[in-house]
Amino acid sequence: MDLLRTALLQIAPCGSQEGNLKKGVEYCEKAKEMGAHIALFPEMWSCGYDICSRPFEEWKKEAVPADSSFVRTFGELARELSMAIGITFLEKCGSGCRNTLALFGRNGERVLTYAKVHTCEFGAEADLMPGEDFYVTDLDTPLGSVKAGAMICYDREFPESARILMLKGAEIILVPNACPMEINRLSQLRARAFENMTAICTCNYPGTVPDCNGGSNVFDGVAYLPDLPGSRDMCILKAGPEEGIFLADIDLSMLRRYRESEIHGNAYRRPEKYGLLTGRDIEEPFIRSDHKR
């Protein structure tokens, strides 16, 4: 049995980048002591996602480059601990900012940098630059190579996000988050895992953080097993609202066997029928028509 232990760092920010750096390092070290192979932060950890109640000109000053000492510290820590780390930050990118995750392998090498594609343009994130694509990487772990991808918070509400990651080979999708985990958002994550046969790990802020309620969760992507008469609950972790490190062991062998024989994912897709999804020349009849990218 190949169990990949993922640590979701459901922790509250400290009110400063320096404080967040120190606390982030401390909790990564604790996660390693608990046997974790991957540690994941909630969304935009460098500033604690403290952007909603302040003007852009104020919080953009807190953005850090992707090669900043803040980010590099977690790469160095990944190497020291021999544990993969997904660190999130408000990224300074030219004259703008992005909502970004950097994934470091256990040797300290940065293997993936992903910026949130579906920014929340109805709120403070309207001032952010969206990411350009979805990426999948080979993440080295003590269990061997794992295909890992990422999406961030609002990305989950678009089936295309996880679909593209699945088509690029993702076995595990890491999802930093900063909003309430309620029944409908949890249902979205369950659906993304079910329809793509992909494990999905979501890390949220605890309930002490405004507009958050904990509920970090993992769906392992395996809905059926040969010895069960019906479907199984894919949710192998759902945290409460409290601060802490929440662990989930993903059975990679089970997931891979399941993906080889089940009917979801890419098995019976008909992409030639889906032109409307990407067609730019078609007037889209829908409930909102006032904003189109």
Secondary structure, 3 states (H helix, E strand, C coil): CCEEEEEEEECCCCCCHHHHHHHHHHHHHHHHHCCCCEEECCCCHHHCCCCCCCCHHHHHHHCECCCCHHHHHHHHHHHHHCCEEEEEEEEEECCEEEEEEEEECCCCCEEEEEECCCCCCCCHHHHCCCCCCCCEEEEEECCEEEEEEECCHHHHHCHHHHHHHHHCCCCEEEEECCCCCCHHHHHHHHHHHHHHCCEEEEECCCCCCCCCCCCCEEECCCCCCCCCCCCCCCEEEECCCCCEEEEEEEEHHHHHHHHHHCCCCCCCCCHHHCHHHHCCCCCCCCCCCCCCC
